Amino acid sequence: MVAPKGTPKEIVVKLDTAFHKAMDTPDFQETLDRLVATKGYRGPEELDAYLQGVIANFGNVLDQLGIPTAKSQ
Protein backbone atom coordinates (compact mmCIF):
# COMPACT_ATOMS: atom_id res chain seq x y z
CA MET A 1 0.00 0.00 0.00
CA VAL A 2 1.30 3.44 -0.85
CA ALA A 3 0.06 6.98 -0.23
CA PRO A 4 0.60 10.11 -2.28
CA LYS A 5 3.86 12.01 -1.74
CA GLY A 6 3.40 14.58 0.99
CA THR A 7 0.83 12.59 2.97
CA PRO A 8 1.19 13.68 6.60
CA LYS A 9 3.25 11.27 8.71
CA GLU A 10 0.41 10.72 11.20
CA ILE A 11 -1.84 9.54 8.36
CA VAL A 12 0.90 7.23 7.04
CA VAL A 13 1.35 5.76 10.52
CA LYS A 14 -2.41 5.27 10.95
CA LEU A 15 -2.77 3.53 7.58
CA ASP A 16 0.35 1.43 8.16
CA THR A 17 -0.88 0.28 11.58
CA ALA A 18 -4.32 -0.65 10.23
CA PHE A 19 -2.91 -2.48 7.22
CA HIS A 20 -0.38 -4.38 9.31
CA LYS A 21 -3.14 -5.37 11.76
CA ALA A 22 -5.36 -6.57 8.90
CA MET A 23 -2.52 -8.73 7.56
CA ASP A 24 -2.54 -10.69 10.83
CA THR A 25 -6.17 -11.79 10.52
CA PRO A 26 -7.18 -15.37 9.69
CA ASP A 27 -9.23 -14.13 6.71
CA PHE A 28 -6.18 -12.47 5.18
CA GLN A 29 -4.09 -15.59 5.68
CA GLU A 30 -6.84 -17.77 4.15
CA THR A 31 -6.93 -15.49 1.11
CA LEU A 32 -3.15 -15.74 0.72
CA ASP A 33 -3.36 -19.53 1.03
CA ARG A 34 -6.00 -19.68 -1.73
CA LEU A 35 -3.80 -17.50 -3.94
CA VAL A 36 -0.70 -19.54 -3.07
CA ALA A 37 0.91 -16.29 -1.95
CA THR A 38 3.12 -15.41 0.97
CA LYS A 39 2.77 -12.51 3.35
CA GLY A 40 5.43 -9.86 3.25
CA TYR A 41 5.54 -6.64 5.20
CA ARG A 42 7.65 -3.52 4.85
CA GLY A 43 7.10 -0.48 7.03
CA PRO A 44 7.02 2.98 5.46
CA GLU A 45 10.79 3.52 5.56
CA GLU A 46 11.62 0.01 4.36
CA LEU A 47 9.09 0.25 1.53
CA ASP A 48 10.47 3.60 0.41
CA ALA A 49 14.02 2.24 0.33
CA TYR A 50 12.87 -0.88 -1.53
CA LEU A 51 10.95 1.11 -4.15
CA GLN A 52 13.87 3.52 -4.68
CA GLY A 53 16.07 0.48 -5.37
CA VAL A 54 13.55 -0.99 -7.80
CA ILE A 55 13.27 2.32 -9.64
CA ALA A 56 17.04 2.64 -9.85
CA ASN A 57 17.49 -0.93 -11.09
CA PHE A 58 14.79 -0.74 -13.75
CA GLY A 59 16.02 2.69 -14.83
CA ASN A 60 19.48 1.26 -15.39
CA VAL A 61 18.09 -1.69 -17.35
CA LEU A 62 16.01 0.61 -19.55
CA ASP A 63 19.03 2.87 -20.12
CA GLN A 64 21.16 -0.14 -21.11
CA LEU A 65 18.49 -1.26 -23.56
CA GLY A 66 18.21 2.22 -25.04
CA ILE A 67 14.58 2.56 -24.02
CA PRO A 68 13.74 6.20 -23.27
CA THR A 69 12.18 7.08 -19.92
CA ALA A 70 10.70 10.29 -18.55
CA LYS A 71 14.01 10.81 -16.73
CA SER A 72 16.08 10.50 -19.92
CA GLN A 73 13.92 12.83 -22.03
C-alpha positions as CSV (number, residue, x, y, z in Angstrom):
1,M,0.0,0.0,0.0
2,V,1.3,3.4,-0.8
3,A,0.1,7.0,-0.2
4,P,0.6,10.1,-2.3
5,K,3.9,12.0,-1.7
6,G,3.4,14.6,1.0
7,T,0.8,12.6,3.0
8,P,1.2,13.7,6.6
9,K,3.3,11.3,8.7
10,E,0.4,10.7,11.2
11,I,-1.8,9.5,8.4
12,V,0.9,7.2,7.0
13,V,1.3,5.8,10.5
14,K,-2.4,5.3,11.0
15,L,-2.8,3.5,7.6
16,D,0.3,1.4,8.2
17,T,-0.9,0.3,11.6
18,A,-4.3,-0.6,10.2
19,F,-2.9,-2.5,7.2
20,H,-0.4,-4.4,9.3
21,K,-3.1,-5.4,11.8
22,A,-5.4,-6.6,8.9
23,M,-2.5,-8.7,7.6
24,D,-2.5,-10.7,10.8
25,T,-6.2,-11.8,10.5
26,P,-7.2,-15.4,9.7
27,D,-9.2,-14.1,6.7
28,F,-6.2,-12.5,5.2
29,Q,-4.1,-15.6,5.7
30,E,-6.8,-17.8,4.2
31,T,-6.9,-15.5,1.1
32,L,-3.2,-15.7,0.7
33,D,-3.4,-19.5,1.0
34,R,-6.0,-19.7,-1.7
35,L,-3.8,-17.5,-3.9
36,V,-0.7,-19.5,-3.1
37,A,0.9,-16.3,-2.0
38,T,3.1,-15.4,1.0
39,K,2.8,-12.5,3.3
40,G,5.4,-9.9,3.2
41,Y,5.5,-6.6,5.2
42,R,7.7,-3.5,4.8
43,G,7.1,-0.5,7.0
44,P,7.0,3.0,5.5
45,E,10.8,3.5,5.6
46,E,11.6,0.0,4.4
47,L,9.1,0.2,1.5
48,D,10.5,3.6,0.4
49,A,14.0,2.2,0.3
50,Y,12.9,-0.9,-1.5
51,L,10.9,1.1,-4.1
52,Q,13.9,3.5,-4.7
53,G,16.1,0.5,-5.4
54,V,13.6,-1.0,-7.8
55,I,13.3,2.3,-9.6
56,A,17.0,2.6,-9.9
57,N,17.5,-0.9,-11.1
58,F,14.8,-0.7,-13.8
59,G,16.0,2.7,-14.8
60,N,19.5,1.3,-15.4
61,V,18.1,-1.7,-17.4
62,L,16.0,0.6,-19.5
63,D,19.0,2.9,-20.1
64,Q,21.2,-0.1,-21.1
65,L,18.5,-1.3,-23.6
66,G,18.2,2.2,-25.0
67,I,14.6,2.6,-24.0
68,P,13.7,6.2,-23.3
69,T,12.2,7.1,-19.9
70,A,10.7,10.3,-18.6
71,K,14.0,10.8,-16.7
72,S,16.1,10.5,-19.9
73,Q,13.9,12.8,-22.0
